[in-house]
Structures are given as structure tokens and as C-alpha cells.
Amino acid sequence: MLSFIIALVAFIYLVYRINNLERKLASLDVSRISSDQTQTPKDEAVDFSPINLKKTEDLINPAPWLNGSAAPEIPLDARQTKSQGESKDTEFVVGSKVLTAVGLLAVLLGVGFFLRYAFSNDLISESMRVILGGLAGIVSAGIGHFLSKKYPSYGHSLLGAGLGITYLSAYAAYSFYSLIGSFPAFILFAIITAVGSGLAVIYNSKPLMVYSLVGGFIIPLILPLSASPHVLFSFLIVLNAGILVVARFKIWPELAVMSIVGTGSLYIQWLFGPYHSGLFVVTLAYCTVIFGIYFTTSLLNFIFRDRDYKGIDGFLLYSVPIIYFLLNIDLMNDNEGIALFALAIGIFYILISTVIRAGFRDLGELRTFSNAMLMIAMPFIAGATALHFDGFTLTIVWAVEAVAMLLVGYLLNTSGNRILGIILSLITGLHFFASDLDLNMSDLIFNKRSAVILFVLAMYAVFWKIYSVIPREFPDTTEDERTAGRNIGSVGAFIVFFAWITVEAIDFLVDYDLYLPLIWIIGSGFAFGVAFAAKEKTIRYLSYFTLFIAGFWSLIAHFSIDLSRFPSFFNIRTLTSVVFAAAVMYVFWLYKLRRDEMTDEEGGVVSFLIGSANILFLWAVTREIVQFYNARLLFAESREWLSIENTKRVTLSIFWLIYAFIGLGVGIFKRSSFVRYFSIILFAITIFKIFLYDTANLNDISRFVSFISLGVILLISGFAYYKFKDRISQFVKQDGEKT
């Protein structure tokens, strides 16, 4: 140890001599420069020649290649100079910082080996060991202080090493040798931490502050502070207050983060250690005080700091209440306690936001702070309601809260609150589908489930309306947010509506699988009316899709029905096809009425639905004819089978011909090329059926009826084309021009 002190003294003397030599050299340079400046050159006239003007232009525009001209090639010498500079920087980092750190480590290890040898051979007493360690730490810190002005990094490293040695000496005096009690040890640790923090502030050294902070949070792990909650939490309150005061004046974000981590770790250790239910009030009160320190610091930083340094403030503002809540969950006995705790946090932030808005007429940056607190309050209140309520009630409360978040964000122009409202609306919808679609209601429509659905529908309708009226130039609103909010409102309302009518049908209809396609078709027609009235394209497209799915579903569900329960031609299959056709005609009428508001793609979709309606109706009547005659075959004698089968085939052919003929007429008079093409295709299918199928299987009288019907209808159709040739040509020409 004595050799270490002697080496340090010699090192101080050497540095002192070097500094004197440098000062003498600097004074010689100053005297030489002053002697050169005594010979002042004569004033020179300013040359405004083109060459000098060109130089001036180059100064004004030092980077002309940014305007499109070629960038100048960097000379090889310049590149070599740059690479040499980078190598010098690397050399400086290695030579100054790395070598210094390794040197300090080597010295500490050497001292450690010497001390171990001395201790093993009882060369130094316990008291002298502590004294020498303290002296070594003080000397190292003194050298660091002496060098910190000229060599900051080097000096700060020695300061940190000195504080560490002093800290270890105090720890050895308390823990290893029991030379001092816990209170003197606490005083020593506190003094070392305070001195280190003060020097860090004076020298503006963040690493030194980090060393001191780590030492401060180690104190409760060394000393029995946990024996009394008042001692432990008073120490943490003072330590956090000091750290955050330093962070208030120094832009050192790591301090706040480290203090939160350190305090949270010690708090968790307390909860899983000495804590018991009798200390509930004391523990929660002290934790609330620490929470208040961080909250107050966030508020002050938001008021006084520059805008560029609010990243850490944002972290504190949003993370502190969450950490505060999570750390104290175990203190609560049940969900009711947790719900009240979360509700209290939410109400606190709402009250503070209200006080700020009421007390400060010119909010300025406080507007952002106030809005942020409302954003924090909303999730806590939503979580509290989730813990307190369940089932239908929770869905209703969440729906109301989602609308409240959206309206607050709309009125205060804060996108954060609006986005939280969108998220809660999605959660509400998912909860509704997961928990509230109870299929055991006793009343149709007028039941608890319908009441909940009305709240959810109203929630999504409000979201759609708000995002429909928000103008594009509305501040703090992006196009993506407007699109997302409007789509969530429209799609959510559409899905909830169809879920409602579906579960009501399943709950109260015996053969709901037969009636659901019809219910969906009617629902799609209603949705079309709402979509056209609201000018909402998303709902229109969803209605197109749902209407088509309902028609396709009808093909599967109504392929074969029990004619013993339903009369032929007057049953659910025919009714569904007729209602589907009526719904498509309704859509077509609305499309014609609002054609200027529709997209080009919608015209093709409407035409596709018209074709689907024709196919569905044609299929439904065909199935009725087939099932009608097949039912007669079941009760007929064998000699009647052929006659019934021939009649069925002829009836099908005549029905198809009449349907194609009517379609052709409608296509001509309504100027619909799609309907005309559909009728011609149906004519072709019927012709093939009569010539290839009916001719081979029918008797003569049936063939006569089929061919006569085919001939008459085709002749009339051909005459119609001759009669309205000019009109049809005009339609085709207009369609070509539109295309």
C-alpha cells in the first residue's frame, strides 16, 4: 500500500512538472505571435474582377453539384488525409480510453493482490487496512480532480476509481471487520454517493453520475434498511428526488431510467421480503409519494425543457403510471381492489388534465401534456371496468368509453385519444362476439342481447359519422387515420348487424338453415339502402358480397326440400329466388339513380348480380318442375312413368324458351346487352336440349310440342331483331363508345 501511495505522489510530481513545461512553451508562442502582429500590412484594395466574383459565387454556392452538375472528384491526397485522420481517431480512443481503463484495472488488481498477501500474513491490522484503503481512494480522487480540467476523461476515470475504493473500504469496515455500526456506515455511504453526485454535476460527467447512482442503490442491499419501511422508503424518496433534480438540469436520460429500475427492484424485494398485510397503507403511501416525484418531474420538464429533450419525458409520462400500477397489484386482495386502484389512477389523470385546462388560459405546450394525461387515464378506466363488470354490462360500458375517447380526441384535436378509442372499439367488438352472442334468449328481438347489440351498433355508427365529418385539413389527422376510423365504423356496424339477425334466426327458427339465405338477402337490401343514403362505398361493397353469398348459399340449402312439408312452387326456395331477384332489381334501381356517385367497377358488379338473379330464379323454377314431376312418379303406375317423364322434359324446354324470350324482350327495350346475351345463351342451351336430348327420348306428340314451341319462339325472336335492328345497332354503338 505504501508503494502505491509513493507511486501516486511521484506521478503527481511528474504531471506537475509537465504542466509547468507546457505553460512555458505556450507563453513563448504568445510572445512570438504578438511580435508578428506588430508589423501590420497595408490595406489592400478589393478586386472586383470576374475571377474574384467567381470565387465569391463559389463561396455562396459551395456545393454546386447539388443542383444537378457532376460532383467533383475527391483528390487522392484528400482521401489519404481523411483515412489518416480516422486512423488517428482510432488510435486516440485506444491510447486514451482503453489503455486508461486497462491501467486502472491493473492497478486495482495489483493493489488487491498486495492486500491479499498482506492480510494473509497479518502484516496490516484491520483498522489500518480500512484507513489505507480510504486514503488510497482519496488520493486517487484527488489526482482525478487535479487532472480533470486538462484531461477530463482521464481525470473522471480516476475520480470514479477513487470513489469506488473509498466505497469498498467503508463496506469492509462495516461488513468484514465490524469496525462501525449500520448508522455510521449509512452516513459514510450517503456522503460518498452525495460527493460523487456533486462532482459529477460540477464536472458535467455522466459516467461519474452513473457510478454514484449505482452506489446509492446498492446501499439498501448492504445495510439492513428493510427492517423499517420508514427508513427504506425515506432513503428511496430522498435518493429519487436528488436524482430527478439532477436530471432536471442535466440532459441525462439514463438517470431517470436507472432510478426507475433501481427503485422498482428494491420495491419488489421489499414486497417479497419483509412486507405483510399490516404494512399495506404505509407501503402504498410511500410508493405513491415516489410516483408523485416522477409525475411532478415530468410536468416540470414539459414546462421548462426544450422540445428536443422530451423523449425521456415521454417515457416517464407514460411508463411511470403503468409501473406504479403493476408494482402494487399484489397489494390488492381481489379484482375489486385492483379495479378501484386502476380507477383511482385514471381519475387522478383526468382531474389533473382538467385543472391544467381550467387554470391556464394560454396552454401552449401544456396542451400536449394535458392531452397525454387523458390518453393515460382512458386505458386505466377501461381496465377498471373490465375487472369490475362482466358479460353484457362490460360490453355496454366499453362501448360508451370508446365513444367518449373518440369524442374527446375529436373535440380536443388529439389523435392519441382517437386512436385509443379505435382500439377499444375493436376490443369491444371482439368481446361482444366472444361473450355476448348467447343463443338462449327467451324473447325474439326484444331481449338483453339485442340491447347490447344496439349499443355496439351505435358505437360503430358514431365512429363512422365522426370520421366522415372530419375534414381533410383538420389538424393532427392523417388520411390513414380517417380511412381506418371510417372503415372500422362501417365494417363493424355491418358485421354486428348481420350477426344480430343471424343469431336471432338461429335462436327462434326451427329450420333456420332454410331461412337464413332469405334473411341475409333482406338484410343485404336494407344495408344497400343505408349505404346509398350515407354514400358509403365500403358498406355497398360488403352488401354486394353478402347478397351474392346469400344467393349461392340458397343453391346449396334449397337444392332439395321436402315437398311433403312445402307445396310446389310456393315454398321457401321459390320465395328466396324471387326476393333475391327483387333485391337485385332494387340495387339496380339505386345504381341507376346514383350512377354519378358509383365507380366503374360497381357497374360490372351490378351486372354480375343481375346475371346471378336470373340464374338463381331459373334454377329454382327448374328444381320445382323436376321435383314436382318426380313426386308424381313416386305414386304413378309403371305405364304412366314415360308419359310423366316426357311431360317434365317438355315443360322444362318450354319454360326455358319462354324465359329466354322474355329476357330478350327486356334486353331490347331496356337497352341491356347483358340481358340480351344471357337470353341468347339460354336459347342455345334449350336448342341443344331439344335437338339432342328431347328428340332421342320423347314420343312424337312431345317432340311436336317441343319443336313447335321452339320454332315459334325463335321466329318471333328473329322478327324482333329485324324489327328493332336500328335500335339494337344504336345500343351496340353506344356501348362501344363507352368502352
N, C-alpha and C positions, 0 to 999 in steps of 0.2 A: 504493500500500500504506500509506504514512504517513497519507494522508487517511482510509483505512479505520480505522486504529488511533485516530486523533483522534476520529472519529465514534463509535467504540465507547466511548472514555473519556468523551466528552460524554454519551452515552446512560447510562452507569453513574452519572455525577453526577446526571443528571436523575431517574433512578429512585430514587437515594438521597434526594434532596430530597422526592420524592413520598411515600416511605415515612415520613420524619420527620413530614410534614404529617398523614398518616393516623394515626400514633401519637398525635399531639397531640389530634386530634379524638376518638379513641377514649377517651383519658383524661378529656376533658371530659364525654363521655357517661356514663362510670362514676361520676364525682363527682356528676352530676345524679341518677342513679338511686339512689345511696346516700343523698342528701339526701331524696328522696321516701320512701324506706323507713323513715326515722326517725319518720314520723308513722304509727304502726301503728293500723289501725282496730280498733274494739271487736269482741269476738266476737259473732257473730250466732247466734240460736237456730235449730236445724234445724226446718224446716217440714215436717210430715208430712201436709200437706193432700193431697186427691185430685189436685190439679193437679201437685204435686211428685212424687207417686207415679207419675203418668202419665209424667212426664219421666224418672223412674228406669227405668220399664219400657221407654221408648224407648231408653235407653242400653243396657239389657240386650239388646234386640232391635232393633238399628239398621236392620235391613232386613226389615221385616215383610212386604213384598211377596213375599219368597222363600217364604212359607208359603201362597201362593195368592191373596192380595189384590192389587189392582192396583198397579202400580209408580207412584210419584209422578212427575209430570211435572217435568222439569228446567226451572227458570226461564230465561227468555231471557237475563237478566243473567249467570247462571252459565255458560250456553253461550258467551256472548261472552267471559267471563273465561277460559274454557278455551281458546278459539281464540286469544285474545291471548297466553296462556301458551305455546301451541305455536309461535306466530309468534316469540315471544321466544327460545325454544329454538333455532329455526332460525337466527334472527339471531345468536345466540351462537356456534353452530357455524361459521357463515360468517365472523363477525367475528373469532373467536379462532383457530380451527384453519386454515381455508382461507387467510385473509389472512396468517397467520404463515408457512405453508408457501410461499405465493407470494412473500412478502417475503424469506424465506431464499433461495429460488431466484434472485430478482432480485439480491440482494446477491452471491451466488456468481457469477452471470453477470457482474455489474459488475466484480467483482474479477478474473474471468477475462479480460474484455476489457482491463482496465488492465494486467494482467500480460502479455498478448499484445503490447500496444503497447510496454510497457517492454522485453520480451525482443527484440522485432523491432528496436528502436533501441539495443539494448545499454546501456540506462540502468541496469540492475541486473545484477550478476555472478551466476554460477550459485550460488555459495555463499550469497550474500545472498538470492537467491530462495528457497532452501530454508529459510534462517533466518527470513525474513519469513513464509513460509507456516506454519512451525511456530509462530511467535509468534501469528499470526492464529488458528490453531486453538486454542492455549492460551487466548488471550483470550476467544474465543467460548465455549469450555468453561467458563471462569471465570465469565463472565456467566450462562451457563446454570445453573451451580451456585449462584450468588448469588440467582437468581430462582426456583429450583426449589421452595423452601419455600413461597412465596406463590402462585406461578403454576406449578404442576407441569408441565402440558403444554407451556407456552411454554418453560420452562427446560430440559426434557428435549430439546426440539427443538434448542435452541441447543447443548446438550451433544453431541447426535449430529452436528450440523454441525461442531462443533469437532473431534471425533474424526475425522470424515471428512477435514477439511482437513489435520490432522496426519498422517493415514494417507497422503494423496496426496503430502504433502511428503516423507515418508520414501521413498515409491515413486519420486518424481522423483530424489531423491539417489542411489538405487541404480540405477535403470534408465536414466534420461535422461542424467544427468551423471556417473555412475560415481564419485561422491564417496566412497561407502562400499562395502565388500565385502558378500558374501552373509551372512556371520555377523553383522556389526553390524546389517544390515537385518533379519535374522530376529529379533534381540533387540529392535529397535525395534517391529517389527510385533507381537511377542508382548507387549511391555509395553503397547502401545496397546490390544490386544484384552483383556488382563487388567484394565487400568484401566477400560475401558468396561464389562466384565462386573461388576467390583466396584461401580462406580457404579450400574449397573442394579439390582443386588441391594439396595444401600443405599437407593436411591430407589424401589424396587419398580416399576421401569419396564420393562415387557415390550418395547416398541418399541426402547428403547436396547439391551436384550439381543439382540434380533434383529439390529440393526446390527452389534454386536460379533461375533455369531456368523458373519454373512456375511463380515466382515473376516477372521476366523480361517480360514475355509475357502478364502479367496482366496489366502492366503499360499503354499500349495504350488503354486499356479498361477503365482505371480510368481517365487518363488525356486526354484533347482534342487534341491529336496529329493528328487525322484525319482531322483537319481543314486545314492542309497544307500537300500536298503529299510529299514535300521535307523533312519535319520534320519526318513524319511517316516512310517513306522508308529509310531515313538515319539511323534512330534508328534501323530498322529491319536489315539493312545491317551490322551495327556495331555489333548488337547482334548475328546474324548468323555467322559472321566472328569469333567473340570470341568463340562461342560455338564450331565451327568446328576446331579452333585452339586447343582448349582443347581436342576435340575428336581425333585430330591428334596424341597427345602424350599420351592420356589415352585411354585404350581399353574399352570405354563405348558406346556401340552401341545405347543404349536408347537415348542418347543425340541427335544424328542425326535424329532419328525417331521423337522425340518430337519437335525438331526445325522445321522439315518439317511440322508436324501437326499444330504447333502454327503459323508459318508463313503463311501457306495456309489458316488457319481460319481467321487471320487478313486481309489477302488479299481479301478473299471472302466478308468479312464485308465491306471493302473499296469499292469493286465493286458494292455492293448493297446499298451503302450509299452515300458518297459524290461524287463518280465518275460521270463524264459526258464526252461526246464525245470530248470536248475540251482538256481533260487531257489524251487522248489516247497515244500520243507519250511519255509523261512523265511516265505514268504508265507502259507501256510496256518496257521502257528503264530501270526503276528501277527493274522490275521483271527479266529482262534479266541479270542485274548485280548480283542479288541474285542467279539466275540459274548458272552464271559463277562461283560464290563462291563454290557452291556444286560440279560443274564439276571439278574445279581445285582441290578441296579436294579429290575427287575420284581418280584423276590422281596421286596426291602426295601419297595417301595411297597405291595405287597399286605399286608405286615405292619403298617406304620405309618400308612398313609394312611386317611382316612375313606372310607366306602363311596361317597360321592357323587363321588369323584375317581378312579374306577377305569376310566374309558373309555380313557384313554391307556395305562393299564397293560395292559388287554386287548389293545390294538393292539400294544404292544411284545411281549407274551407270545406272540401268535400270528404276528405278521409277522416278527419277528427270525429265528427258525429257518428260515422259508421264504426270506427274503432271503439269509441266510447260506448256505443250500444252493444257491440259484440263482447267487450270485456265484462260487461255487467249482466249478461244473460243468465249466467249461472247463479247470480244472487237472487233471481226471481224464483218463486216457488212453483209457478204453473204458467200456463199460457195467458191467463188473465193478467198476471203481473207483468209479463213481457209485453202484452198488448198495451197496458196502461203506461209502461215505460216508453214504448215507441210513440204512443200518442202524445206523451208529455214533450218528447223531443220535437215532434212535428209542430205542436202548438207553440213551443218556445221560438222556433224559427219563424213561424207566421207572425207572432207578436213583434219580434224584433224588426221584421220587414215592414210591418205596419207602422211601428214607431218611427222608423227612419223616413218613411214616405210622409208621415204626418208632421214630423219635426223639422225636416229640412226642405225648404221650399225649392232651393236650387240643388237638385240631387247630384248632377254631374256623374262622376264615377260611382257614387253610392247607388245609383240606379242599377248598375250591373250587380253590385253586391246584394242589394235588396232582392232583385230577381233571382239571383243564385240561391238565396236562402229559401225562397218559395219552392225552387226546384228540389232543395234538400228536404223540405217539410213534406212534400207530396208522397214520396215513397214510404216515409215513416208512417204517415196516416193510413196509406193503403195497406201496409203490413199490419198495422194495429187492427184494422177492420177484418183482415183475413184471420187473425188469431182470435178475435172475439166472436165473429159471426161465421156461419157456415151455410151451405146449401143455397136456397133461393135468395135469402136475405143478403148473403155476401155478394151475389151477382148484381143485385139491385144497387147496393152501396157502392160497389166498384164502378158500375155504370155511371152513377151520379158523380163520383170522384173523377172519372175520366173526362166527363163533360166539364167539370169545374176546372181541371187542369188546362183543358183546351181554351176555355173562355178567359182564364187568367192570362195565358200566353197570348191570346188574341188582343185583349184589352191593354196589356202592358207591353205588347210587342216583344215578347221573349220567345225565341224558337225553342229554347230548352224546355220550358213548361209545356209547349205544344207537343213536342216530341215525346215527353213523358206521358202526356195524355194519349198519344197514339199507342205507345207501348202498353199502357194499362187497358186501353180498349181491346187490343189483341188478347191480352191475358184474360180479360172478362169474357170475350167470346170463347176462348178455349175452355175456361171454367164452365161456361154455360153448356157447351157440348159434352163435357166430361161428366158433369154432375147433375144438371138440371133437366135433362130430357127423360124425365120419369114417365114411363108408359102405363102408369096405374092411376090415372085421374078418373074421378067418378063422374065428372060433368064434361060435356062437349064444349070446347072453346072457352066457356066461362069458368076457368079454373085457375089455380095458382100458377101453373106452368105458363099459361097464356099471359098472365100479368107480368111475369118475369120477361117473357119474350117481348112484350110491348116496351119495357124499359130498355132492353138491349137494342131493339129496333130504333127507338127514339135516340139512343146514344149514337148509333151509326148515322142516323139521319142528320143529327146536329153536326157531326164531323163532316159529312158531305156538304152541308149547307155552308158551314164556316169556311171551308177550303174552296168553295165555289165563289164566295163573295170577296175573298181576299184578293185585292188587285195585284197585278204583276209588279207594280212599282212599290208595293208595301215593304217598308224597311224590314230587314232581318228575316226575310222569307226567300227561300230559293225555289227554283222551278221544281227540283226533285221533291222538296217537302210538300209543295202544293199538289203535285201529282200523286204522291204517296198517300197524303191525307184524304184526297178526294176519292181515290180508288179504294182505300180501306173502308171509307164510309159507304160507298155504293156496293162494293162486293160483300161487305159484312152484312148490310141490310138485306141484300138479295139472298144470301145463304141462310140467314136466320129465318127469313120469311118462308123459304121452301122447306126448311127443317120443321117449322111450325106446322104447316099444312100436312106434311108427311106423317109426323108423329100423331097428329090428331086423327088422320085416316087410319093409321095402324091401330090406334087405341080403340076406335069405335066402329070400324067396319069389319064384318066377318070375312068377306072376300076382298080384302084391301089390295091384294096383288092385281086384281082385275080392275079396280077403280083408280089406283094410283096414276096410271098414264093419263086418264081423263082429268084428274085433279091437277097434275103437272101442266097439262095443256091449258087449262083455265088459268092457273097461276101464271103461266108464261104470258098469256094475253093481258092479264092485269099488270104484270111487270112492264110489258110493252107500253101500255097506256101511261104509266108513271114515267118511264124513260123518255117518251116523246114529249110529255108535258114538262119534264125537268131538263130536257135537252142533254141527257146524259148518255154518252156513247157507250160507256162500259156496261151499263145495265142493258142497253139494246143488244149488244153482242152476247151477253150472258143469256138473254131471253131467246135469241136465235138458237143458241146451242141447246138450251133446255128444251125448247119446243121440238127440235129435231130428235133429241134423246127420247122425249116422251113418245113421239111417233114411232121410232124404232123399237122402243120398249113395248108398244102396243102390238107390233108384229109378233113379238115373242110371247107376250102374256095372253094374247087373244087368238093364237093360232088355232086352238081347238077349244071350244066352250061346250058346256053341257046343255044341249038343246032341250033336255027334259026340264031344266030349270029356267031357261030363257027361250022366248019364242023366236022363230026365224025372222030375220030382217029387222026385228025390233028388240035389240039386245045391246049389251054394253059394247060389243065390237063395232056394230054399225054406228052407235051413238058416238063412240070415240073418234071414228073416222070422220063423221060429219062435223063434230066440234073441232077437230084438227083442221079440216078444210075451212071452217068458219074463222078460226083463229088466224090462219094464213091469209085469208081474204082481208081480215081486219088489219093485219100487218101491212099488206099490200096497199090498202087504202091510206093508212097513215104514211106509208112511204111516198105515195103519190102526192099527198097533202103537204108533206115537208121535204120534198125532194131536194130543195136547195140546201138543206141542213145535213143531208146524208152524204156519206162518202161513196166513191165509185165501187168499192168492194161490197158495200151493202146491197147495191143493185143486184150483183151476182148472187149474194146470199138469199135475197128475197125470191129471185127466180128459182134457185135451188129448192127453197121451201115450197114454192108453188108446185114444182115437179114432185116433191115428196108427198104433198097433199093429194095430188092426183093418183100417185102410185098407191098410197095408203087406202084411199077410197075404193079404187079399182080392186085392190087386193081384198078388202073387207067384203065387198059385194060378191066377188068371185068365191070367197070362202063360204059365204052364206048360201050361194047357189049350190056349191058342191056338197056342203053338209046337209042342206035340205033334201036333195035327191038321194044322198047316201043314207039318210034316215029312213026314207021311203023304201029303199032296197032292203033294209033290215026286216020289214014287215010284209014285203011283197012275195008273191009266189015266184017260183023259178021262171015260169013262162013270161013273167012281166019284167024280168030283170033287163032284158035287152032293150025293151021299149023305154024304160025309165032311164037307162044309160044313154040312149040316143037323144032323148029329150034334154038331158043335162048338158050334153055336148052342144046341141043346137042352141040352147038357151045361153050358154056361155058365149058362143060365137056372135049371136045377135046382140047380147049386152055389150060386148066389146066393140062391135061395129057402131052401135048407137052412141056409145060413149066417145068413140073416135070422131064420129060425125059431129056431135055436139061440140067437142073440143075444137074441131076445125073451124066451125062457125064462130065460136067465141074468139079464136085466134085471128080470124079475118076482121071481125067487127071491132075488136079491142086492140087491133094492131100489135099483137103479141106473137113474135116469131117463135118464141119458146113454146107456146101452147100449140102452134101450128106444127112444129117439128115433132112434138110429143104425139100429136094425133096421127101424123103420117107414120111414125114408128109403130104406133098401136095398130094402124091399118095393115102395115106389113106383117106384123105378128099374127093378126087374125087371118090374113090371106094364106100365110103358110099353114096355119092350123087347119083351115077349111080344105085346102088342096092336098095336104099331106096326111093329115090325121082324120078329119071327118070323112073324106072320100073313102078311105080304106075301112072304116069301122061303122059307118051309118048305113041305114037302109035307104031305099030310093026316095021315099017321101021326106025323110030327114035331109038327104042330100039336096032335094029340090028346095026345101025351105032355106037351107044354108046358102046355096048358090044364088037363089033369087034375092035373098036379103043382101048378100054381098054385092051382087051386080047393081041393084037399085041404089044402094047407099054410095057405091063408088061412082056411079053415073051422076048422081046428084052432086057429089063432091067435086067431080071433074067439071061439071057445069058451073059450079060455084067459082072454081079457079078461072074459067073462061069469062064468067060474068064480072068478076072483080079483079081482072088481070091488071088493069091500070092501077087500081088502088094497092094491090099487093106489091106491084113493082115500085110504087112510090114508098111503101113501107120499107122494102129492102134497100132502096137507095138511101133513105134517111138513116137506117141503121148503119149502112156502110159509112156515111158521112160522120156519124157519131163515133164510130170505131176509129 
